[in-house]
Amino acid sequence: IPRPSALKTHKTLGELAKTAPARSSWELGGNCNFLIAASRLGMRAACAGHVGKDQYGKFLIDELAIEGVEHAELIPGDDRGMRSSALAETLICFVLSDGAGAHAFCSRYDLGPWPLMRDVSDVSNEAREVLRSCRAVFVNGFVFDELKPNAVGQALKLARSNGAGIFFDPGPRSFTFVDESNPSRKEALNVALTNSDVVLATEEELAALTGAALGAPPEEYARAIFDYPGSTTEWVVVKLGPAGAMLVTRDGHTARVGCPKVKVGDTVGCGDSSAGAYVLGYLRMQANPSLELDEVLRTTATLATHVGSATAMNLG
């Protein structure tokens, strides 16, 4: 795997594009990992997002359909600026693996200019209906590389106004949200944390977001999220890799669990997939408040680490 300074370049992206792998190794990624896991766990799942009218877009929609996941096109059909832009093509990401469990990514997400769909000012009626009817919305940090913060905020407020829980995973873009030289990224973090009910992140990501020391107690990371001005977060999930995970609630309840020991293929998508279990647990508690909270937290975190471990057993 090349060093980041060589990997995150137009040159490397161009070289990878020239030698794109065969269709047999194409995969869905990011939020699609979450959607598939959620569907396999028994929830009804749909995505509101943009794909181009190309072979990659068709592949994505077809693969989601096989998993029982519907797709709602995010961009209104009459958005001429969008149709004429480079994003008429489906955004793809190359995943490089060293064969020993480590991986790295290279895509236009890394190169900007951000947001990639900066000309988009509205979402389609189809996407609005999805947001109005759902019980939970999962977003990751990459959405702010695609859309302006106010566009994301409008979508989340629409879902929240209809009682949906909002789940935010900042992911590998965490460090960009605290870039003092980029006010739009601070605005993005504010949108995320003042609308989210559940925040899910690794120790490294939470350290970047909160300023807490790497290796701090998980409760310290969680308290920093709860104390963020205007924070609506009720649960913080601290993902601890092979050590498991810890779930912390605003009122001080916690559950810490380990991970099953498995033979690791690679860890791509583990966090995305495990998020499906956290949504299921949160909705279970919302549907039946009489359930014993500590039991729900423990069961939820245990299921999530098992889903993540199962994902790690595969390549891709």
C-alpha positions in Angstrom: 0.0 0.0 0.0 1.5 3.3 -1.0 2.2 6.0 1.6 -0.7 8.5 2.0 1.2 11.3 0.4 1.5 9.1 -2.8 -1.9 7.4 -2.5 -4.2 10.4 -2.2 -3.2 12.0 -5.5 -4.8 12.5 -8.9 -1.9 10.5 -10.4 -2.6 7.4 -8.3 -6.3 7.7 -8.9 -5.7 7.9 -12.6 -3.4 4.8 -12.6 -6.0 2.8 -10.6 -8.8 3.8 -13.0 -6.7 2.5 -16.0 -6.4 -0.9 -14.3 -9.8 -1.2 -12.8 -10.5 -4.7 -11.5 -12.9 -7.1 -13.1 -16.6 -6.9 -12.3 -16.2 -10.0 -10.1 -14.4 -7.9 -7.5 -16.7 -4.9 -7.5 -18.4 -4.3 -4.2 -20.8 -1.9 -2.6 -19.2 0.2 0.2 -19.8 2.8 2.9 -23.4 3.2 3.7 -24.3 0.3 1.5 -22.5 -2.0 4.0 -24.8 -0.6 6.7 -27.9 -1.0 4.6 -27.1 -4.6 3.8 -26.4 -5.5 7.4 -29.6 -3.7 8.5 -31.6 -5.7 6.0 -30.1 -9.0 7.0 -30.9 -8.2 10.6 -34.5 -8.0 9.7 -35.1 -4.2 9.3 -36.6 -2.7 6.2 -33.9 -0.5 4.6 -33.8 2.1 1.8 -31.2 4.6 0.7 -31.5 8.1 -0.6 -28.4 8.9 -2.6 -27.1 9.8 -5.9 -25.8 7.4 -8.6 -25.0 8.1 -12.2 -26.6 6.4 -15.2 -23.5 4.3 -15.8 -22.5 0.6 -15.2 -21.5 1.3 -11.7 -24.8 3.0 -10.8 -26.7 0.0 -12.3 -24.5 -2.4 -10.4 -25.2 -0.6 -7.1 -28.9 -0.5 -7.5 -29.1 -4.1 -8.6 -27.0 -5.4 -5.7 -29.0 -3.5 -3.2 -32.2 -4.9 -4.7 -30.8 -8.4 -4.2 -30.5 -7.6 -0.5 -34.0 -6.2 -0.3 -32.9 -2.6 -0.1 -34.6 0.1 -2.2 -32.9 3.1 -3.8 -34.4 6.6 -4.0 -32.5 9.0 -6.3 -31.5 12.0 -4.2 -31.2 14.6 -6.9 -34.3 16.1 -8.6 -34.6 15.1 -12.2 -34.7 18.7 -13.4 -31.5 19.7 -11.7 -29.6 20.7 -14.9 -26.5 21.8 -13.1 -26.2 18.3 -11.6 -26.8 16.5 -14.8 -24.1 18.4 -16.7 -21.5 18.0 -14.0 -18.8 15.3 -13.7 -21.0 13.6 -11.1 -23.2 12.3 -13.9 -20.9 9.4 -13.2 -21.2 7.2 -10.1 -18.6 7.9 -7.5 -16.3 4.9 -7.0 -13.5 4.2 -4.5 -10.6 1.9 -4.9 -9.8 -0.3 -1.9 -6.2 -1.5 -1.6 -5.4 -4.5 0.6 -2.0 -5.8 1.7 -3.5 -9.3 2.2 -2.7 -9.2 5.9 -5.7 -7.2 7.2 -4.6 -3.7 6.4 -6.3 -1.6 3.8 -6.4 1.9 2.3 -8.8 3.9 0.1 -8.3 6.1 -3.0 -11.2 8.1 -4.5 -12.4 11.5 -5.5 -13.5 11.9 -1.9 -9.8 12.5 -1.1 -9.2 15.1 -3.8 -12.2 17.5 -3.8 -13.1 20.2 -4.4 -15.6 19.8 -1.7 -18.5 19.4 -1.5 -18.5 17.3 -4.6 -22.2 18.1 -5.3 -22.0 21.7 -4.2 -24.4 22.8 -6.9 -27.3 20.7 -5.4 -29.8 23.0 -3.6 -32.7 20.6 -3.1 -33.5 16.9 -2.8 -36.1 14.9 -4.9 -39.7 14.3 -3.7 -38.8 10.6 -3.7 -36.1 11.2 -1.2 -38.3 13.4 0.9 -40.9 10.6 1.1 -38.2 8.2 2.3 -37.1 10.6 5.0 -40.7 11.2 6.1 -41.5 7.5 6.5 -38.4 6.1 8.1 -37.7 5.4 11.8 -34.0 5.8 11.6 -31.5 7.6 9.4 -27.8 6.6 9.2 -25.3 9.1 7.9 -21.5 9.0 7.8 -18.9 11.7 7.6 -18.5 11.4 3.8 -21.9 12.9 3.2 -20.4 16.3 4.0 -17.9 15.8 1.2 -20.8 15.4 -1.1 -23.4 18.0 0.1 -23.3 21.4 1.8 -24.0 21.2 5.6 -27.3 23.1 5.3 -28.6 20.6 2.7 -27.7 17.7 5.1 -29.2 19.6 8.0 -32.5 20.1 6.2 -32.7 16.4 5.4 -32.0 15.4 9.0 -34.5 17.9 10.4 -37.2 16.5 8.1 -36.5 13.0 9.4 -36.4 14.1 13.1 -39.6 16.0 12.7 -41.2 12.7 11.9 -39.7 10.9 14.9 -36.8 9.2 13.2 -33.6 8.5 15.2 -30.4 9.9 13.6 -27.2 7.9 13.7 -23.9 9.6 12.8 -20.6 7.9 12.1 -17.9 10.5 11.3 -15.5 7.8 9.9 -12.1 8.5 8.5 -13.0 12.1 7.8 -13.2 12.9 11.5 -10.0 15.0 11.6 -11.4 17.4 8.9 -14.3 18.5 11.1 -12.0 20.3 13.5 -9.9 22.1 10.8 -9.9 25.7 12.1 -9.0 26.9 8.6 -12.2 25.4 7.1 -15.4 26.9 8.6 -17.7 24.7 6.5 -16.3 21.6 8.2 -17.0 23.1 11.6 -20.5 23.8 10.4 -20.8 20.2 9.2 -19.8 18.9 12.7 -22.3 21.3 14.3 -25.1 20.0 12.0 -24.2 16.4 12.8 -23.9 16.7 16.6 -27.0 18.9 17.0 -29.2 16.5 15.1 -27.8 13.0 16.1 -29.3 10.7 18.6 -26.5 8.2 18.4 -22.8 8.8 17.5 -20.6 5.9 16.6 -16.9 6.2 16.2 -13.5 4.7 16.9 -11.2 5.9 19.7 -9.0 7.7 17.1 -12.0 9.4 15.5 -13.4 10.5 18.9 -10.0 11.8 19.9 -9.9 13.9 16.8 -13.4 15.2 17.2 -13.2 16.0 20.9 -9.6 16.9 21.6 -9.4 14.2 24.3 -6.2 12.3 24.5 -5.9 9.1 22.4 -6.3 6.2 24.9 -8.6 8.2 27.2 -11.4 6.3 29.0 -14.4 5.8 26.6 -16.6 7.7 29.0 -14.4 10.8 28.5 -15.0 10.7 24.8 -18.7 10.2 25.3 -19.0 13.1 27.8 -17.3 15.4 25.4 -19.9 14.5 22.7 -22.8 15.0 25.2 -21.3 18.3 26.3 -21.0 19.7 22.8 -23.1 22.9 22.6 -26.6 22.0 21.4 -25.8 18.2 21.4 -28.9 16.0 21.0 -26.9 12.8 21.4 -28.3 10.1 23.7 -25.9 7.2 23.0 -22.2 7.2 22.1 -20.7 4.0 20.7 -16.9 3.8 21.2 -15.6 1.2 18.8 -12.5 -0.4 20.2 -11.4 -2.7 17.3 -10.4 -6.2 18.4 -11.0 -5.1 22.0 -14.8 -4.8 21.3 -16.9 -1.8 22.0 -18.4 0.4 24.7 -21.8 2.0 24.6 -22.4 5.0 26.9 -25.7 6.8 27.5 -26.2 10.4 28.4 -27.6 9.4 31.8 -24.6 7.3 32.7 -25.5 3.8 31.7 -22.7 1.8 30.1 -22.1 -1.6 28.4 -18.7 -2.8 27.5 -18.2 -6.0 25.5 -15.4 -7.9 23.8 -15.1 -9.3 20.3 -15.2 -12.9 19.1 -11.8 -14.1 18.0 -11.9 -14.8 14.3 -9.4 -15.2 11.4 -9.3 -11.8 9.8 -9.6 -11.4 6.0 -9.7 -7.6 6.3 -11.5 -5.1 8.3 -13.1 -3.1 5.5 -16.8 -2.4 6.3 -16.8 -3.8 9.9 -17.8 -0.5 11.5 -20.5 0.2 8.8 -22.0 -3.3 9.2 -22.0 -3.2 13.0 -24.0 0.0 12.9 -27.0 -2.0 11.8 -27.1 -3.7 15.2 -26.9 -0.4 17.1 -29.9 0.9 15.1 -31.8 -2.2 15.8 -31.1 -2.0 19.6 -32.0 1.7 19.7 -35.3 1.2 17.9 -36.0 -1.8 20.1 -35.7 0.4 23.2 -37.8 3.2 21.6 -40.6 0.8 20.7 -40.7 -0.7 24.2 -39.4 1.7 26.9 -40.4 -0.8 29.6 -37.4 -3.0 28.6 -34.5 -3.0 31.0 -32.0 -0.6 29.6 -28.7 -2.2 30.7 -29.9 -5.5 29.1 -30.7 -3.8 25.9 -27.3 -2.0 25.8 -25.4 -5.2 26.5 -27.3 -7.2 23.9 -27.0 -4.5 21.3 -23.3 -4.1 21.7 -22.8 -7.9 21.7 -24.7 -8.3 18.5 -22.8 -5.4 16.9 -19.4 -6.8 17.7 -20.4 -10.2 16.3 -21.7 -8.6 13.1 -18.4 -6.6 12.8 -16.3 -9.7 13.4 -18.3 -11.7 10.8 -17.6 -9.0 8.3 -13.8 -9.1 9.1 -13.7 -12.8 8.2 -14.1 -12.0 4.5 -11.9 -10.2 2.0 -13.8 -7.0 1.1 
